[in-house]
Amino acid sequence: MRALVIGGGIAGLSVASALAERGHAVTLLEAEPALGTHSSARNAQIWLPVDDDATTGPLARRSAARMTALLGEEAAWLRRTGALALVRGETEAAAMARGAARGGVEARPIPMAEARARCPALGPLEDEALEVIGAGVLDPHAMLEALARRARAGGATLRTGARVQEVCLHPRREARLSGGERVAFDALVIAAGAWAGALGAGLGLDAHLVPLRRHLAVLEASPAEAGTIVWRFGDESVYWRPESGGVLVSPCDEVALAPCLPAPADDVAERLVAALRPAAPRWIDAPLRTAWACLRTYAHDRELVLGPDPRLDGVAWVAGLGGRGMTVGVAAGELCARALAGEPLDDESAALLARARPDRAQPSGLCEP
Ligand SMILES: Cc1cc2nc3c(=O)[nH]c(=O)nc-3n(C[C@H](O)[C@H](O)[C@H](O)COP(=O)(O)OP(=O)(O)OC[C@H]3O[C@@H](n4cnc5c(N)ncnc54)[C@H](O)[C@@H]3O)c2cc1C
């Protein structure tokens, strides 16, 4: 099978490496001059598989196993520093403990005083605190490199500076690049992050994908006061972790944008202050070392868009990875490759694909996080 993968982030490299391993002739096209230049390189690098949903846990566990197998040892891509999670109420805490167990980590309730001892910056919150044993900081560069190496070793061609302008299915299956070149294929995988929706739409396929801008910033603040990865979930969500002698913070903002590499908004400092005021008030005057923004792309129901699309033979997706793509993307790509190659699937894999079917019914607008 000649497989064409559009997109050279974690999604595209994962599916390309898995297809190449299976002996298929793979071409990956990446528009930018280098692989992994959008979300896959501009994220918070946090491994925290605690979502109480059907897909995060199994895909996170599988992704971890595959990355460790590719790199020979876990320490080559993940530092299991542990994390603190803050939630409102015991129901949320129980849900997180369930999600964590499925994701291969453990979320253990601890007294707020113990949480504050680990993270001295914590404000006077009345949240439930959980210690997440097994959470950590991942290394996107090591992950993307390992996947690209594996894909090339299997004979895949990974092309950069190759922007797909249009995909045609008739009279023959081919992608047309912006320079006019045509690349023929038998099977197509749309793994183009924020641009996936537009590429699908060109084929008449709506996957209800919405790119949402999120900011990250590094504050001139004490990493010792940050303590560890701290993620406050709920209405006033915010997260931080030590980073390069400062503190990486996200105000967990979401603004829908057309696909692009977004510049930081003018009000990024105000957003940070508002997010930090309740959770870590001592940092509201901390100088901003740097700030950036990138897009997290979600389907309306916030589930992945994964696998062969029943509406068009030979067209598949690894998209809608949202805010968890570095955690689940490697296994998502592998699962898509297995399905596209027609391999028999175990029950868990079949259930994951059923959940993330590209043609599933979707709510009319984006669900709340
Ligand atoms: C601020 C932020 C923080 C995050 N933090 C975390 C985190 O801590 N942990 C975690 O697990 N996840 C995190 N994520 C989510 C994660 O980064 C994404 O889910 C993941 O990177 C998406 O990968 P992707 O391959 O789908 O998209 P991308 O990495 O964006 O790759 C898509 C690629 O497709 C290419 N492309 C698009 N159109 C075309 C075309 N027409 N022709 C050729 N190429 C094309 C693009 O140039 C791009 O390189 C975060 C995301 C953001 C934005």
The ligand as an SDF file (V2000), in Angstrom:
LIG
                    3D

 53 58  0  0  0  0  0  0  0  0999 V2000
   -0.0840   25.2370   24.6660 C   0  0  0  0  0  0  0  0  0  0  0  0
   -0.2140   23.7460   24.5460 C   0  0  0  0  0  0  0  0  0  0  0  0
    0.1490   22.9390   25.6120 C   0  0  0  0  0  0  0  0  0  0  0  0
    0.0420   21.5470   25.5160 C   0  0  0  0  0  0  0  0  0  0  0  0
    0.4990   20.7730   26.5380 N   0  0  0  0  0  0  0  0  0  0  0  0
    0.4550   19.4210   26.4280 C   0  0  0  0  0  0  0  0  0  0  0  0
    0.9680   18.6140   27.4560 C   0  0  0  0  0  0  0  0  0  0  0  0
    1.5000   19.1080   28.4430 O   0  0  0  0  0  0  0  0  0  0  0  0
    0.8760   17.2530   27.3190 N   0  0  0  0  0  0  0  0  0  0  0  0
    0.3100   16.6760   26.2080 C   0  0  0  0  0  0  0  0  0  0  0  0
    0.2150   15.4530   26.1380 O   0  0  0  0  0  0  0  0  0  0  0  0
   -0.1600   17.4390   25.1980 N   0  0  0  0  0  0  0  0  0  0  0  0
   -0.0930   18.7870   25.2810 C   0  0  0  0  0  0  0  0  0  0  0  0
   -0.5650   19.5690   24.2730 N   0  0  0  0  0  0  0  0  0  0  0  0
   -1.2370   18.9240   23.1340 C   0  0  0  0  0  0  0  0  0  0  0  0
   -0.2610   18.4150   22.0760 C   0  0  0  0  0  0  0  0  0  0  0  0
    0.8140   19.2980   21.9130 O   0  0  0  0  0  0  0  0  0  0  0  0
   -1.0370   18.2460   20.7790 C   0  0  0  0  0  0  0  0  0  0  0  0
   -2.1960   17.4700   20.9960 O   0  0  0  0  0  0  0  0  0  0  0  0
   -0.1910   17.5430   19.7250 C   0  0  0  0  0  0  0  0  0  0  0  0
    1.0590   18.1450   19.5800 O   0  0  0  0  0  0  0  0  0  0  0  0
   -0.9200   17.5430   18.3860 C   0  0  0  0  0  0  0  0  0  0  0  0
   -0.0860   16.8900   17.4720 O   0  0  0  0  0  0  0  0  0  0  0  0
   -0.4360   16.8650   15.9270 P   0  0  0  0  0  0  0  0  0  0  0  0
    0.6130   16.0550   15.2640 O   0  0  0  0  0  0  0  0  0  0  0  0
   -1.8600   16.4880   15.7680 O   0  0  0  0  0  0  0  0  0  0  0  0
   -0.3520   18.3990   15.4720 O   0  0  0  0  0  0  0  0  0  0  0  0
    0.9240   19.3100   15.1280 P   0  0  0  0  0  0  0  0  0  0  0  0
    2.0520   19.0430   16.0360 O   0  0  0  0  0  0  0  0  0  0  0  0
    0.4260   20.7170   15.0560 O   0  0  0  0  0  0  0  0  0  0  0  0
    1.3480   18.7990   13.7200 O   0  0  0  0  0  0  0  0  0  0  0  0
    0.5600   19.0000   12.5580 C   0  0  0  0  0  0  0  0  0  0  0  0
    1.5070   19.2580   11.4220 C   0  0  0  0  0  0  0  0  0  0  0  0
    0.8020   19.2200   10.1870 O   0  0  0  0  0  0  0  0  0  0  0  0
    1.4290   20.1300    9.3200 C   0  0  0  0  0  0  0  0  0  0  0  0
    0.4930   20.4900    8.2530 N   0  0  0  0  0  0  0  0  0  0  0  0
   -0.6880   21.1370    8.3870 C   0  0  0  0  0  0  0  0  0  0  0  0
   -1.2690   21.3030    7.1880 N   0  0  0  0  0  0  0  0  0  0  0  0
   -0.4350   20.7510    6.2770 C   0  0  0  0  0  0  0  0  0  0  0  0
   -0.4800   20.6210    4.8520 C   0  0  0  0  0  0  0  0  0  0  0  0
   -1.5130   21.1040    4.1300 N   0  0  0  0  0  0  0  0  0  0  0  0
    0.5530   20.0050    4.2220 N   0  0  0  0  0  0  0  0  0  0  0  0
    1.5920   19.4990    4.9410 C   0  0  0  0  0  0  0  0  0  0  0  0
    1.6900   19.6180    6.2780 N   0  0  0  0  0  0  0  0  0  0  0  0
    0.6910   20.2240    6.9350 C   0  0  0  0  0  0  0  0  0  0  0  0
    1.7540   21.3070   10.2120 C   0  0  0  0  0  0  0  0  0  0  0  0
    2.7620   22.1380    9.6630 O   0  0  0  0  0  0  0  0  0  0  0  0
    2.1800   20.6140   11.5050 C   0  0  0  0  0  0  0  0  0  0  0  0
    3.5810   20.4500   11.5990 O   0  0  0  0  0  0  0  0  0  0  0  0
   -0.4630   20.9570   24.3320 C   0  0  0  0  0  0  0  0  0  0  0  0
   -0.8120   21.7680   23.2540 C   0  0  0  0  0  0  0  0  0  0  0  0
   -0.6670   23.1490   23.3390 C   0  0  0  0  0  0  0  0  0  0  0  0
   -1.0080   23.9950   22.1580 C   0  0  0  0  0  0  0  0  0  0  0  0
  1  2  1  0
  2  3  1  0
  2 52  2  0
  3  4  2  0
  4  5  1  0
  4 50  1  0
  5  6  2  0
  6  7  1  0
  6 13  1  0
  7  8  2  0
  7  9  1  0
  9 10  1  0
 10 11  2  0
 10 12  1  0
 12 13  2  0
 13 14  1  0
 14 15  1  0
 14 50  1  0
 15 16  1  0
 16 17  1  0
 16 18  1  0
 18 19  1  0
 18 20  1  0
 20 21  1  0
 20 22  1  0
 22 23  1  0
 23 24  1  0
 24 25  2  0
 24 26  1  0
 24 27  1  0
 27 28  1  0
 28 29  2  0
 28 30  1  0
 28 31  1  0
 31 32  1  0
 32 33  1  0
 33 34  1  0
 33 48  1  0
 34 35  1  0
 35 36  1  0
 35 46  1  0
 36 37  1  0
 36 45  1  0
 37 38  2  0
 38 39  1  0
 39 40  1  0
 39 45  2  0
 40 41  1  0
 40 42  2  0
 42 43  1  0
 43 44  2  0
 44 45  1  0
 46 47  1  0
 46 48  1  0
 48 49  1  0
 50 51  2  0
 51 52  1  0
 52 53  1  0
M  END
$$$$
